[in-house]
Amino acid sequence: MELPKTPIMHEARIILPFGTYKLDGACELLELSLGRSFGGWTRTTGKGAWFSAEQIKMVYEDVYVYDVEMPASVTSWQELRRIARNACRDAEQECVYVRWNGEVNFIGRE
């Protein structure tokens, strides 16, 4: 029995902090964009931390982790980057964590 031919899909991930009015609004917009572009998403919660050289300390955040399935194409990667840039801008973050095809990027507002 031959399996049906389906396009190769990749899992992608965007991580965005939540917990304030502005951040929660950015998360809602991100969810809408991911749903429209890729058909849906799965969200889990977690903790994130990063070292702030300016404050000379670790900064801890509550984060949402969004996983989506998307076609393995340059067009999909460009769309994911566009969505991540918008989320970064909406959340007023310096950058957001994005993983696609096993590669991690920090996407800024550009």
C-alpha positions, 0 to 999 in steps of 0.5 A: 500500500502506497501512502498518499503524497503530502507536502513536507511540513515543519513545526515552527515556534514563536515565544512571546511574554504575557501578563500585562494589558499590552502583552496580552493584546499582542498575544491575541493579535499573534493568535489571529495572525497564526490562525489566518496564515497557518490554520491554527496553533497550539499554545503552552505556558512557560517561564523564560529568562534572559540576562540584561546587560543594562540592568546587570541581572536576570530578567524572568518572564511568563511566556506563551509558546506558540507551535504551528505546523506550516509548509516547508517553503521560503514563502511560509518562512517569510510569512512567519518572520512577518508575523513575528516582527508584528508581534514584536512591535505590538508587544513593544519587545526588542525581539521575539524567539522564533524557531523554524526547521530546527533553526533559532532566530531572534526577530526584531521589529526591523 
